[in-house]
């Protein structure tokens, strides 16, 4: 038994295994970097010069480019917190749908921010999760933007965005928790329905 344990420990900490893990992490970092850079370039190309006017088709394409990399179900569940596990399946599906509609629409409110020059400071990868640290600079204003990402079905998705140390999902969670605490979940869902109708 001792021999098996010693062999297992030696295997886990062997230089060869560490090298394989390191190579795998580097490959995933490169995969994430390529994904984000290509997405950024595609958005900038479609945006065109400042003050460009867009057709409905172009706005729809921009909305997709900006948001299709986001895992809205995970972000929505974090935004709702423990309540997400307490509601019915149909309520979860409606909540995720409304949440994604609202976030997708808000992404088009200030298209100029997507013209910012992005510097990728660091990428940390750990067992299917990643944290990407970036600096976005627009008109001499530098903004720290971090992405929390997860790998699902061999693809990387954003599950949260932290802007100047403010987490998007946590910010929504505070808003939603306050409404639920004062008025209940049904009121929150009704408010989200009305807000989504205005998009």
Secondary structure, DSSP 8 states (H G I E B T S, - for coil): -HHHHHHHHHHHT-HHHHHHHHHHHHHHHHHHHHHHHHHHHHHHHHH-STT----HHHHHHHHHHHHTTB-HHHHHHHHHTTHHHHS-HHHHHHHHHHHHHHHHHHTTTTGGGGGSEEEEEEEEEETTEEEEEEEEEETTEEEEEEEEEEEETTEEEEEEEEETTEEHHHHHHHHHHHHHHHH-HHHHHHHHHHHHHT-
